[in-house]
Amino acid sequence: MKFYLQQGYGMMALNEEYAESKKNYGFILSPRSLNKRHTIDRISEHAKILKKKDSDSEILFDPQFYQPRTNLDKIRQFPYFDTDDFYTQEFVGDGAKKLSLAAINFQELNLNVDSYIIPGIYTNSINDDWLEIFDNFLDGALNSPYNSKVYYQTISLGADAVLSSDFYDFIGQCVLSPVEGFYIVLKKPEGTYLIQDSLYLYKLLDAFISLKLANKKIILGYANHQDLMFAGAGIDGLATGNYQNVRSFDPSIFIDSNEDDIKRKGKWYFDGKTLSEYKLQELDLAFSRGLKSLFGPINDFNKILFNTDRPSNIEINWTEKLSFKNYFKFIEDTCNYLGMKKTNERMNFIYDFFKEIESNVNNLSSSGFRQRTKGFSSDASEATLDAISSILSDRTFDINQL
């Protein structure tokens, strides 16, 4: 399973640093991540730099047409982004096709991407108008003269759409689609960061299995650590970024942006043994009580915290960059490990993985260490395990065919 860096605000330097390591990373470039002072040429320059540093790196571009009526100039400046006739009959038909074709042309001619992402509009209701635009986006893209690269069609849905009775019919349509892959970005139930709805998770696992059995490629965008569970369904790639808004999809950020004024409310450490984030002051108490061994794994980026019994004393050295790299290291290593396993073995592995996380969290809890707001709660853990165990029971035969 491939690890992708989902470009968030301020990530260009990080992207270039990762490309320099020549590990064949994937990069999903973003109009919204542009500084307000930058023009679209900055994205083109960035793509060229990444390729120059690592010719094997995979460059994709997310057109970010999720909110056609956006007021963000840095998104609207892109040449395919013309919304004057949105939701008129002309747009639903030929207008959508023209926009999609223009987005593909931009990706090829301006960025020379390795694969194309077809634009998609966010919806929380799978209705006829949205489906018609979805189909016409596909038709427009496939009319492109460029046919030597993979096309990923964007699926951008809210929780109500996933939980609706129309969802399986829509997935059935996707199974029969001529497109080779899907780039999937999902708004989680009630805007939660970690999902506590087992039915929602079950339906996604079920859908991804069906798409994979149809030989469709799947990249899950705006993902976080809980989304590693979908490796069990055979997804091909998982994309995550620096700040929480590129680890959890929220369509509202494409309407209004305060990204230039990100509030830094303290420094957090992500822990791979518990899939939880902690403030350094929380680690002080745990480490002083002899619980250090229950955290980890230790890597080149977080080791400075484990070389002391009072992490808060070195808070000035625990930079945002180290925090991001520590998170990416865990996601990357897990993706690589899962990628070495046979696809039909991943679901059982991922169940055991989350059972171990549950055990680690319980061990901390039994030692009097309480999970806080960014902890992998028992509700999130139970929902994850319930969904995986249910899909293992209901689709054993299909999982074995992956």
LUMLUMTI-956222 format. One record per residue (C-alpha): residue number from 1; x, y, z; residue in one letter. Coordinates in Angstrom, 2 decimals, m for minus. Example, Ala and Ser with C-alpha at 12.3 -4.5 7.8 and 13.67 -1.06 7.14 Angstrom:
! residues 2
site seq->1 u->12.30 v->m4.50 w->7.80 type->A .
site seq->2 u->13.67 v->m1.06 w->7.14 type->S .
***
This chain:
! residues 402
site seq->1 u->0.00 v->0.00 w->0.00 type->M .
site seq->2 u->1.52 v->3.29 w->m1.08 type->K .
site seq->3 u->2.09 v->6.25 w->1.21 type->F .
site seq->4 u->1.08 v->9.64 w->m0.25 type->Y .
site seq->5 u->1.74 v->13.09 w->1.16 type->L .
site seq->6 u->m1.47 v->15.11 w->0.95 type->Q .
site seq->7 u->m0.27 v->18.65 w->0.45 type->Q .
site seq->8 u->m1.43 v->20.98 w->3.17 type->G .
site seq->9 u->m0.56 v->24.57 w->3.92 type->Y .
site seq->10 u->3.19 v->25.08 w->4.24 type->G .
site seq->11 u->4.12 v->21.61 w->2.96 type->M .
site seq->12 u->6.11 v->22.47 w->m0.16 type->M .
site seq->13 u->9.45 v->22.40 w->1.67 type->A .
site seq->14 u->8.48 v->19.14 w->3.37 type->L .
site seq->15 u->7.46 v->17.60 w->0.05 type->N .
site seq->16 u->10.79 v->18.55 w->m1.48 type->E .
site seq->17 u->12.68 v->17.12 w->1.48 type->E .
site seq->18 u->10.82 v->13.82 w->1.15 type->Y .
site seq->19 u->11.45 v->13.71 w->m2.60 type->A .
site seq->20 u->15.14 v->14.18 w->m1.92 type->E .
site seq->21 u->15.22 v->10.86 w->m0.04 type->S .
site seq->22 u->14.35 v->9.08 w->m3.32 type->K .
site seq->23 u->11.94 v->6.58 w->m1.76 type->K .
site seq->24 u->9.33 v->6.77 w->m4.53 type->N .
site seq->25 u->6.80 v->8.70 w->m2.47 type->Y .
site seq->26 u->3.46 v->9.86 w->m3.84 type->G .
site seq->27 u->2.53 v->13.56 w->m3.70 type->F .
site seq->28 u->m0.99 v->14.93 w->m4.15 type->I .
site seq->29 u->m0.67 v->18.62 w->m4.97 type->L .
site seq->30 u->m3.32 v->21.10 w->m3.89 type->S .
site seq->31 u->m4.59 v->24.48 w->m5.14 type->P .
site seq->32 u->m5.78 v->25.38 w->m1.63 type->R .
site seq->33 u->m2.31 v->24.92 w->m0.18 type->S .
site seq->34 u->m0.98 v->27.84 w->m2.20 type->L .
site seq->35 u->0.07 v->30.91 w->m0.33 type->N .
site seq->36 u->m2.28 v->33.80 w->m1.20 type->K .
site seq->37 u->0.64 v->35.60 w->m2.85 type->R .
site seq->38 u->1.39 v->32.68 w->m5.19 type->H .
site seq->39 u->0.04 v->32.15 w->m8.68 type->T .
site seq->40 u->m0.68 v->28.79 w->m10.26 type->I .
site seq->41 u->2.86 v->28.80 w->m11.68 type->D .
site seq->42 u->4.08 v->27.96 w->m8.17 type->R .
site seq->43 u->2.35 v->24.55 w->m8.37 type->I .
site seq->44 u->4.02 v->23.87 w->m11.74 type->S .
site seq->45 u->7.42 v->24.84 w->m10.35 type->E .
site seq->46 u->6.87 v->22.61 w->m7.34 type->H .
site seq->47 u->5.96 v->19.60 w->m9.49 type->A .
site seq->48 u->9.14 v->20.08 w->m11.55 type->K .
site seq->49 u->11.29 v->20.33 w->m8.43 type->I .
site seq->50 u->9.82 v->17.12 w->m7.01 type->L .
site seq->51 u->10.52 v->15.26 w->m10.25 type->K .
site seq->52 u->14.02 v->16.66 w->m10.46 type->K .
site seq->53 u->14.79 v->15.47 w->m6.94 type->K .
site seq->54 u->13.25 v->12.03 w->m7.54 type->D .
site seq->55 u->12.23 v->11.04 w->m11.05 type->S .
site seq->56 u->10.41 v->8.00 w->m9.64 type->D .
site seq->57 u->8.18 v->10.01 w->m7.31 type->S .
site seq->58 u->4.49 v->9.94 w->m8.22 type->E .
site seq->59 u->2.88 v->13.32 w->m8.79 type->I .
site seq->60 u->m0.90 v->13.79 w->m8.73 type->L .
site seq->61 u->m3.00 v->16.93 w->m8.61 type->F .
site seq->62 u->m6.34 v->17.30 w->m6.82 type->D .
site seq->63 u->m8.47 v->19.80 w->m8.81 type->P .
site seq->64 u->m10.48 v->20.57 w->m5.62 type->Q .
site seq->65 u->m13.77 v->21.36 w->m7.32 type->F .
site seq->66 u->m15.59 v->20.17 w->m4.18 type->Y .
site seq->67 u->m17.34 v->23.51 w->m3.68 type->Q .
site seq->68 u->m18.08 v->25.09 w->m7.09 type->P .
site seq->69 u->m19.27 v->28.32 w->m5.47 type->R .
site seq->70 u->m16.08 v->28.81 w->m3.48 type->T .
site seq->71 u->m14.91 v->32.34 w->m2.76 type->N .
site seq->72 u->m11.24 v->31.35 w->m2.51 type->L .
site seq->73 u->m9.34 v->33.17 w->m5.24 type->D .
site seq->74 u->m6.36 v->30.83 w->m4.97 type->K .
site seq->75 u->m8.62 v->27.98 w->m6.11 type->I .
site seq->76 u->m10.70 v->29.98 w->m8.59 type->R .
site seq->77 u->m7.61 v->31.20 w->m10.46 type->Q .
site seq->78 u->m7.08 v->27.76 w->m12.02 type->F .
site seq->79 u->m8.10 v->27.80 w->m15.69 type->P .
site seq->80 u->m10.67 v->24.98 w->m15.46 type->Y .
site seq->81 u->m12.53 v->26.61 w->m12.54 type->F .
site seq->82 u->m15.45 v->28.39 w->m14.24 type->D .
site seq->83 u->m18.61 v->28.32 w->m12.14 type->T .
site seq->84 u->m20.79 v->30.95 w->m13.81 type->D .
site seq->85 u->m23.24 v->28.37 w->m15.09 type->D .
site seq->86 u->m23.02 v->25.88 w->m12.23 type->F .
site seq->87 u->m26.25 v->23.93 w->m11.76 type->Y .
site seq->88 u->m27.75 v->25.31 w->m14.92 type->T .
site seq->89 u->m28.83 v->22.71 w->m17.45 type->Q .
site seq->90 u->m25.83 v->23.63 w->m19.57 type->E .
site seq->91 u->m23.39 v->22.87 w->m16.75 type->F .
site seq->92 u->m25.01 v->19.58 w->m15.80 type->V .
site seq->93 u->m24.52 v->18.48 w->m19.42 type->G .
site seq->94 u->m21.76 v->19.78 w->m21.68 type->D .
site seq->95 u->m20.47 v->22.30 w->m19.13 type->G .
site seq->96 u->m19.37 v->19.56 w->m16.75 type->A .
site seq->97 u->m17.69 v->17.68 w->m19.58 type->K .
site seq->98 u->m15.78 v->20.76 w->m20.71 type->K .
site seq->99 u->m14.62 v->21.58 w->m17.17 type->L .
site seq->100 u->m13.41 v->18.04 w->m16.60 type->S .
site seq->101 u->m11.51 v->17.95 w->m19.89 type->L .
site seq->102 u->m9.90 v->21.31 w->m19.06 type->A .
site seq->103 u->m8.81 v->19.97 w->m15.65 type->A .
site seq->104 u->m7.15 v->16.96 w->m17.29 type->I .
site seq->105 u->m5.44 v->19.17 w->m19.88 type->N .
site seq->106 u->m4.07 v->21.38 w->m17.09 type->F .
site seq->107 u->m2.67 v->18.37 w->m15.23 type->Q .
site seq->108 u->m0.94 v->17.07 w->m18.35 type->E .
site seq->109 u->0.31 v->20.28 w->m19.93 type->L .
site seq->110 u->1.16 v->22.30 w->m16.81 type->N .
site seq->111 u->2.20 v->19.62 w->m14.33 type->L .
site seq->112 u->3.01 v->16.47 w->m16.32 type->N .
site seq->113 u->1.39 v->14.38 w->m13.58 type->V .
site seq->114 u->1.87 v->10.61 w->m13.40 type->D .
site seq->115 u->m1.88 v->9.93 w->m13.13 type->S .
site seq->116 u->m4.95 v->12.11 w->m13.55 type->Y .
site seq->117 u->m7.55 v->12.99 w->m10.92 type->I .
site seq->118 u->m10.96 v->13.77 w->m12.42 type->I .
site seq->119 u->m12.77 v->16.62 w->m10.61 type->P .
site seq->120 u->m15.59 v->15.81 w->m8.22 type->G .
site seq->121 u->m18.24 v->17.78 w->m6.34 type->I .
site seq->122 u->m18.88 v->17.05 w->m2.67 type->Y .
site seq->123 u->m22.37 v->15.85 w->m1.78 type->T .
site seq->124 u->m24.15 v->14.54 w->1.29 type->N .
site seq->125 u->m26.99 v->13.21 w->m0.85 type->S .
site seq->126 u->m26.61 v->10.93 w->m3.85 type->I .
site seq->127 u->m29.30 v->12.43 w->m6.10 type->N .
site seq->128 u->m29.95 v->12.47 w->m9.84 type->D .
site seq->129 u->m28.38 v->15.89 w->m10.47 type->D .
site seq->130 u->m25.16 v->14.92 w->m8.70 type->W .
site seq->131 u->m25.02 v->11.56 w->m10.47 type->L .
site seq->132 u->m25.44 v->13.23 w->m13.86 type->E .
site seq->133 u->m22.57 v->15.62 w->m13.16 type->I .
site seq->134 u->m20.49 v->12.70 w->m11.83 type->F .
site seq->135 u->m21.06 v->10.81 w->m15.09 type->D .
site seq->136 u->m20.36 v->13.84 w->m17.26 type->N .
site seq->137 u->m17.13 v->14.60 w->m15.42 type->F .
site seq->138 u->m16.04 v->11.09 w->m16.36 type->L .
site seq->139 u->m17.13 v->11.43 w->m19.98 type->D .
site seq->140 u->m15.34 v->14.75 w->m20.35 type->G .
site seq->141 u->m12.11 v->13.42 w->m18.87 type->A .
site seq->142 u->m12.08 v->10.30 w->m21.01 type->L .
site seq->143 u->m12.45 v->12.47 w->m24.13 type->N .
site seq->144 u->m8.94 v->13.70 w->m23.45 type->S .
site seq->145 u->m6.32 v->12.71 w->m26.05 type->P .
site seq->146 u->m4.07 v->11.57 w->m23.20 type->Y .
site seq->147 u->m4.63 v->7.86 w->m22.69 type->N .
site seq->148 u->m1.35 v->6.44 w->m21.41 type->S .
site seq->149 u->m1.89 v->7.23 w->m17.71 type->K .
site seq->150 u->m4.30 v->6.06 w->m15.01 type->V .
site seq->151 u->m7.46 v->8.10 w->m14.42 type->Y .
site seq->152 u->m8.82 v->8.37 w->m10.87 type->Y .
site seq->153 u->m12.38 v->9.65 w->m10.55 type->Q .
site seq->154 u->m13.06 v->11.70 w->m7.43 type->T .
site seq->155 u->m15.74 v->10.41 w->m5.05 type->I .
site seq->156 u->m16.46 v->12.99 w->m2.36 type->S .
site seq->157 u->m19.29 v->12.07 w->0.03 type->L .
site seq->158 u->m20.67 v->13.02 w->3.40 type->G .
site seq->159 u->m21.70 v->10.52 w->6.05 type->A .
site seq->160 u->m25.42 v->10.69 w->5.21 type->D .
site seq->161 u->m24.64 v->9.71 w->1.62 type->A .
site seq->162 u->m22.58 v->6.71 w->2.77 type->V .
site seq->163 u->m25.29 v->5.60 w->5.20 type->L .
site seq->164 u->m28.11 v->6.06 w->2.69 type->S .
site seq->165 u->m29.87 v->3.28 w->0.79 type->S .
site seq->166 u->m28.53 v->4.79 w->m2.47 type->D .
site seq->167 u->m24.89 v->4.15 w->m1.55 type->F .
site seq->168 u->m24.70 v->0.53 w->m2.66 type->Y .
site seq->169 u->m26.40 v->1.32 w->m5.98 type->D .
site seq->170 u->m23.82 v->4.04 w->m6.54 type->F .
site seq->171 u->m20.95 v->1.66 w->m5.73 type->I .
site seq->172 u->m22.48 v->m0.83 w->m8.15 type->G .
site seq->173 u->m22.32 v->1.87 w->m10.84 type->Q .
site seq->174 u->m18.66 v->2.50 w->m9.97 type->C .
site seq->175 u->m17.89 v->m1.21 w->m10.23 type->V .
site seq->176 u->m19.09 v->m1.12 w->m13.85 type->L .
site seq->177 u->m17.40 v->2.20 w->m14.69 type->S .
site seq->178 u->m14.73 v->2.29 w->m17.42 type->P .
site seq->179 u->m12.45 v->4.37 w->m15.18 type->V .
site seq->180 u->m9.42 v->2.58 w->m13.74 type->E .
site seq->181 u->m9.44 v->4.01 w->m10.25 type->G .
site seq->182 u->m11.08 v->6.22 w->m7.64 type->F .
site seq->183 u->m9.73 v->9.00 w->m5.47 type->Y .
site seq->184 u->m12.00 v->8.95 w->m2.42 type->I .
site seq->185 u->m12.38 v->11.80 w->0.08 type->V .
site seq->186 u->m14.99 v->11.47 w->2.80 type->L .
site seq->187 u->m16.48 v->13.80 w->5.41 type->K .
site seq->188 u->m16.76 v->11.82 w->8.59 type->K .
site seq->189 u->m19.93 v->11.45 w->10.69 type->P .
site seq->190 u->m20.69 v->14.56 w->12.74 type->E .
site seq->191 u->m17.33 v->16.03 w->11.77 type->G .
site seq->192 u->m15.48 v->13.69 w->14.14 type->T .
site seq->193 u->m11.76 v->13.09 w->13.71 type->Y .
site seq->194 u->m11.95 v->9.45 w->14.83 type->L .
site seq->195 u->m15.06 v->7.58 w->13.72 type->I .
site seq->196 u->m17.30 v->5.91 w->16.29 type->Q .
site seq->197 u->m20.00 v->4.62 w->13.92 type->D .
site seq->198 u->m19.44 v->0.92 w->13.15 type->S .
site seq->199 u->m22.12 v->0.81 w->10.41 type->L .
site seq->200 u->m20.45 v->3.67 w->8.53 type->Y .
site seq->201 u->m17.07 v->1.91 w->8.70 type->L .
site seq->202 u->m18.62 v->m1.42 w->7.69 type->Y .
site seq->203 u->m20.27 v->0.09 w->4.61 type->K .
site seq->204 u->m16.97 v->1.62 w->3.48 type->L .
site seq->205 u->m15.09 v->m1.67 w->3.94 type->L .
site seq->206 u->m17.85 v->m3.43 w->2.01 type->D .
site seq->207 u->m17.73 v->m0.88 w->m0.81 type->A .
site seq->208 u->m13.94 v->m0.92 w->m1.11 type->F .
site seq->209 u->m13.91 v->m4.73 w->m1.31 type->I .
site seq->210 u->m16.42 v->m4.59 w->m4.16 type->S .
site seq->211 u->m14.36 v->m1.99 w->m6.02 type->L .
site seq->212 u->m11.15 v->m3.98 w->m5.55 type->K .
site seq->213 u->m12.80 v->m7.18 w->m6.79 type->L .
site seq->214 u->m13.60 v->m5.18 w->m9.95 type->A .
site seq->215 u->m9.87 v->m4.38 w->m10.25 type->N .
site seq->216 u->m10.33 v->m0.69 w->m9.47 type->K .
site seq->217 u->m7.44 v->1.22 w->m7.91 type->K .
site seq->218 u->m8.30 v->3.17 w->m4.75 type->I .
site seq->219 u->m6.47 v->6.11 w->m3.18 type->I .
site seq->220 u->m8.03 v->7.29 w->0.09 type->L .
site seq->221 u->m7.33 v->10.99 w->0.52 type->G .
site seq->222 u->m7.37 v->13.21 w->3.61 type->Y .
site seq->223 u->m6.72 v->10.12 w->5.74 type->A .
site seq->224 u->m5.53 v->9.58 w->9.29 type->N .
site seq->225 u->m4.30 v->6.65 w->11.38 type->H .
site seq->226 u->m7.74 v->5.10 w->11.88 type->Q .
site seq->227 u->m8.07 v->4.85 w->8.10 type->D .
site seq->228 u->m5.29 v->2.26 w->8.08 type->L .
site seq->229 u->m8.16 v->m0.17 w->8.68 type->M .
site seq->230 u->m9.14 v->0.13 w->5.01 type->F .
site seq->231 u->m5.90 v->m1.58 w->4.03 type->A .
site seq->232 u->m7.85 v->m4.71 w->4.91 type->G .
site seq->233 u->m10.12 v->m4.06 w->1.93 type->A .
site seq->234 u->m7.11 v->m3.82 w->m0.37 type->G .
site seq->235 u->m6.89 v->m0.08 w->m1.02 type->I .
site seq->236 u->m3.82 v->0.92 w->m3.02 type->D .
site seq->237 u->m2.82 v->4.18 w->m1.39 type->G .
site seq->238 u->m3.41 v->6.33 w->1.67 type->L .
site seq->239 u->m2.74 v->10.08 w->1.65 type->A .
site seq->240 u->m2.23 v->12.19 w->4.76 type->T .
site seq->241 u->m0.80 v->15.60 w->5.56 type->G .
site seq->242 u->0.59 v->17.91 w->8.21 type->N .
site seq->243 u->m2.36 v->19.58 w->9.95 type->Y .
site seq->244 u->m5.64 v->17.98 w->10.94 type->Q .
site seq->245 u->m7.51 v->19.55 w->8.01 type->N .
site seq->246 u->m5.53 v->17.34 w->5.61 type->V .
site seq->247 u->m6.03 v->14.28 w->7.81 type->R .
site seq->248 u->m9.80 v->14.63 w->7.93 type->S .
site seq->249 u->m11.81 v->15.97 w->4.99 type->F .
site seq->250 u->m14.00 v->19.01 w->5.62 type->D .
site seq->251 u->m15.65 v->20.57 w->2.54 type->P .
site seq->252 u->m16.20 v->23.86 w->4.39 type->S .
site seq->253 u->m12.48 v->24.71 w->4.14 type->I .
site seq->254 u->m12.95 v->25.15 w->0.39 type->F .
site seq->255 u->m15.45 v->27.96 w->0.97 type->I .
site seq->256 u->m13.63 v->30.14 w->3.49 type->D .
site seq->257 u->m10.06 v->29.86 w->4.68 type->S .
site seq->258 u->m8.16 v->30.95 w->7.74 type->N .
site seq->259 u->m5.23 v->28.72 w->6.86 type->E .
site seq->260 u->m2.77 v->31.59 w->6.98 type->D .
site seq->261 u->m3.73 v->32.12 w->10.63 type->D .
site seq->262 u->m3.35 v->28.59 w->11.99 type->I .
site seq->263 u->m3.52 v->28.75 w->15.75 type->K .
site seq->264 u->m0.84 v->26.78 w->17.51 type->R .
site seq->265 u->m2.37 v->25.74 w->20.82 type->K .
site seq->266 u->0.47 v->23.57 w->22.05 type->G .
site seq->267 u->2.73 v->20.86 w->20.74 type->K .
site seq->268 u->1.47 v->17.32 w->20.35 type->W .
site seq->269 u->3.20 v->13.97 w->20.13 type->Y .
site seq->270 u->1.55 v->11.20 w->18.08 type->F .
site seq->271 u->2.05 v->7.77 w->19.60 type->D .
site seq->272 u->2.03 v->4.72 w->17.33 type->G .
site seq->273 u->1.45 v->2.17 w->20.09 type->K .
site seq->274 u->m1.86 v->3.76 w->21.10 type->T .
site seq->275 u->m2.83 v->5.74 w->17.95 type->L .
site seq->276 u->m3.25 v->8.74 w->20.22 type->S .
site seq->277 u->m1.85 v->12.24 w->20.51 type->E .
site seq->278 u->m0.53 v->13.68 w->23.75 type->Y .
site seq->279 u->0.70 v->17.00 w->25.03 type->K .
site seq->280 u->4.23 v->16.91 w->26.35 type->L .
site seq->281 u->3.02 v->17.68 w->29.88 type->Q .
site seq->282 u->0.99 v->14.45 w->29.78 type->E .
site seq->283 u->4.13 v->12.52 w->28.89 type->L .
site seq->284 u->5.95 v->14.11 w->31.86 type->D .
site seq->285 u->3.60 v->12.44 w->34.32 type->L .
site seq->286 u->3.58 v->9.10 w->32.50 type->A .
site seq->287 u->7.36 v->8.93 w->32.12 type->F .
site seq->288 u->7.99 v->9.90 w->35.74 type->S .
site seq->289 u->5.73 v->7.00 w->36.80 type->R .
site seq->290 u->7.77 v->4.45 w->34.85 type->G .
site seq->291 u->5.33 v->4.10 w->31.91 type->L .
site seq->292 u->7.72 v->5.20 w->29.16 type->K .
site seq->293 u->7.94 v->1.70 w->27.68 type->S .
site seq->294 u->4.20 v->1.77 w->26.93 type->L .
site seq->295 u->4.75 v->4.53 w->24.34 type->F .
site seq->296 u->6.47 v->4.41 w->20.96 type->G .
site seq->297 u->7.80 v->3.08 w->18.67 type->P .
site seq->298 u->10.93 v->5.20 w->18.92 type->I .
site seq->299 u->12.24 v->6.64 w->15.65 type->N .
site seq->300 u->14.74 v->9.24 w->14.47 type->D .
site seq->301 u->12.17 v->12.03 w->14.87 type->F .
site seq->302 u->10.63 v->11.35 w->18.28 type->N .
site seq->303 u->13.73 v->9.97 w->20.06 type->K .
site seq->304 u->14.50 v->13.34 w->21.65 type->I .
site seq->305 u->11.31 v->12.90 w->23.72 type->L .
site seq->306 u->12.36 v->9.44 w->24.88 type->F .
site seq->307 u->15.85 v->10.55 w->25.89 type->N .
site seq->308 u->14.43 v->12.54 w->28.79 type->T .
site seq->309 u->12.06 v->11.95 w->31.69 type->D .
site seq->310 u->10.57 v->15.45 w->31.32 type->R .
site seq->311 u->9.63 v->15.99 w->27.64 type->P .
site seq->312 u->8.13 v->19.40 w->28.41 type->S .
site seq->313 u->11.60 v->20.63 w->29.40 type->N .
site seq->314 u->12.73 v->20.31 w->25.78 type->I .
site seq->315 u->9.48 v->21.60 w->24.25 type->E .
site seq->316 u->11.42 v->24.23 w->22.31 type->I .
site seq->317 u->13.23 v->21.43 w->20.45 type->N .
site seq->318 u->10.01 v->19.53 w->19.65 type->W .
site seq->319 u->9.21 v->21.48 w->16.50 type->T .
site seq->320 u->6.11 v->21.16 w->14.34 type->E .
site seq->321 u->8.34 v->19.70 w->11.65 type->K .
site seq->322 u->9.49 v->16.90 w->13.95 type->L .
site seq->323 u->5.90 v->16.32 w->15.01 type->S .
site seq->324 u->4.78 v->15.98 w->11.39 type->F .
site seq->325 u->7.68 v->13.72 w->10.47 type->K .
site seq->326 u->7.04 v->11.49 w->13.46 type->N .
site seq->327 u->3.44 v->11.06 w->12.30 type->Y .
site seq->328 u->4.42 v->10.46 w->8.68 type->F .
site seq->329 u->7.04 v->7.92 w->9.76 type->K .
site seq->330 u->4.44 v->5.79 w->11.50 type->F .
site seq->331 u->1.95 v->5.96 w->8.62 type->I .
site seq->332 u->4.66 v->5.30 w->6.03 type->E .
site seq->333 u->6.12 v->2.32 w->7.91 type->D .
site seq->334 u->2.68 v->0.80 w->8.43 type->T .
site seq->335 u->1.74 v->1.29 w->4.76 type->C .
site seq->336 u->5.01 v->m0.33 w->3.68 type->N .
site seq->337 u->4.52 v->m3.27 w->6.03 type->Y .
site seq->338 u->0.96 v->m3.80 w->4.81 type->L .
site seq->339 u->2.16 v->m3.51 w->1.22 type->G .
site seq->340 u->4.43 v->m6.51 w->1.76 type->M .
site seq->341 u->1.50 v->m8.69 w->2.78 type->K .
site seq->342 u->m0.75 v->m10.49 w->0.34 type->K .
site seq->343 u->m3.90 v->m8.44 w->m0.14 type->T .
site seq->344 u->m6.15 v->m11.27 w->1.03 type->N .
site seq->345 u->m4.18 v->m11.51 w->4.29 type->E .
site seq->346 u->m4.46 v->m7.86 w->5.23 type->R .
site seq->347 u->m7.92 v->m7.93 w->6.85 type->M .
site seq->348 u->m6.93 v->m10.46 w->9.51 type->N .
site seq->349 u->m3.69 v->m8.59 w->10.11 type->F .
site seq->350 u->m5.44 v->m5.26 w->10.47 type->I .
site seq->351 u->m7.90 v->m6.77 w->12.96 type->Y .
site seq->352 u->m4.98 v->m8.01 w->15.09 type->D .
site seq->353 u->m3.31 v->m4.60 w->14.68 type->F .
site seq->354 u->m6.29 v->m2.75 w->16.15 type->F .
site seq->355 u->m6.72 v->m5.37 w->18.88 type->K .
site seq->356 u->m3.14 v->m4.66 w->19.92 type->E .
site seq->357 u->m3.84 v->m0.92 w->19.93 type->I .
site seq->358 u->m6.86 v->m1.56 w->22.16 type->E .
site seq->359 u->m4.71 v->m3.62 w->24.53 type->S .
site seq->360 u->m2.02 v->m0.92 w->24.68 type->N .
site seq->361 u->m4.59 v->1.77 w->25.48 type->V .
site seq->362 u->m6.13 v->m0.45 w->28.17 type->N .
site seq->363 u->m2.71 v->m1.07 w->29.71 type->N .
site seq->364 u->m2.18 v->2.66 w->30.04 type->L .
site seq->365 u->m5.67 v->3.11 w->31.44 type->S .
site seq->366 u->m5.17 v->0.37 w->34.04 type->S .
site seq->367 u->m2.05 v->2.25 w->35.15 type->S .
site seq->368 u->m4.14 v->5.34 w->35.82 type->G .
site seq->369 u->m3.21 v->7.19 w->32.61 type->F .
site seq->370 u->m6.36 v->8.74 w->31.13 type->R .
site seq->371 u->m6.93 v->9.30 w->27.41 type->Q .
site seq->372 u->m7.70 v->12.92 w->26.52 type->R .
site seq->373 u->m9.46 v->14.56 w->23.57 type->T .
site seq->374 u->m7.02 v->13.23 w->20.97 type->K .
site seq->375 u->m6.85 v->9.73 w->22.36 type->G .
site seq->376 u->m7.97 v->6.61 w->20.50 type->F .
site seq->377 u->m11.11 v->6.24 w->22.56 type->S .
site seq->378 u->m12.84 v->2.98 w->23.45 type->S .
site seq->379 u->m15.76 v->4.07 w->21.24 type->D .
site seq->380 u->m13.50 v->4.52 w->18.20 type->A .
site seq->381 u->m11.71 v->1.26 w->18.96 type->S .
site seq->382 u->m14.95 v->m0.71 w->19.35 type->E .
site seq->383 u->m16.43 v->0.74 w->16.15 type->A .
site seq->384 u->m13.28 v->m0.14 w->14.21 type->T .
site seq->385 u->m13.06 v->m3.70 w->15.53 type->L .
site seq->386 u->m16.81 v->m4.31 w->15.18 type->D .
site seq->387 u->m16.73 v->m3.22 w->11.53 type->A .
site seq->388 u->m13.69 v->m5.37 w->10.71 type->I .
site seq->389 u->m14.99 v->m8.48 w->12.51 type->S .
site seq->390 u->m18.38 v->m8.11 w->10.81 type->S .
site seq->391 u->m16.89 v->m7.78 w->7.34 type->I .
site seq->392 u->m14.63 v->m10.78 w->8.02 type->L .
site seq->393 u->m17.75 v->m12.78 w->8.80 type->S .
site seq->394 u->m19.91 v->m11.53 w->5.93 type->D .
site seq->395 u->m17.39 v->m11.43 w->3.07 type->R .
site seq->396 u->m14.84 v->m14.12 w->3.87 type->T .
site seq->397 u->m15.02 v->m15.62 w->0.39 type->F .
site seq->398 u->m14.59 v->m12.24 w->m1.32 type->D .
site seq->399 u->m11.71 v->m11.21 w->0.96 type->I .
site seq->400 u->m9.92 v->m14.41 w->0.00 type->N .
site seq->401 u->m10.24 v->m13.38 w->m3.67 type->Q .
site seq->402 u->m8.54 v->m10.02 w->m3.20 type->L .
***
